């Protein structure tokens, strides 16, 4: 059962890390390079779409990592799983306190109606997102380490 939990946890967290990596290093740079109207529209649409899915994915990843830490308690894998879960908890806290407020504002913007500092707000979100991606990837690596040392 524990090996299956490790595989499921690694898969769920890994897919989330991959999506967030792609957002940071592929999709947002593409959208930023677009003219103002399409850039704002694309990021607003992405914010609405991912804003519906990511809370479940973040909390699900955290729950799986915590379960992995609990079920491996007393083994060599437990410390890695626990630290991985702690990093995923940090990513949830970062999301709720830092990124979601910007996302909630920006997902309502249109090419015609947006604040004058829209570009600055996107840059701030992107910078915070890079930090969150680093935390999520580190959590993913530690979950994988836990699965390997079982």
Secondary structure, 3 states (H helix, E strand, C coil): CHHHHHHHHHHHHHHHHHHHHHHHHHHHHHHHHCCHHHHHHHHHHHHHHHHHHHHHHHHHHHHHHHHHHHHCCCCHHHHHHHHHHHHHHHHHHHHHHHHHHHHHHHCCCCCCCCCCCHHHHHHHHHHHHHHHHHHHHHHHHHHHHHHHCC
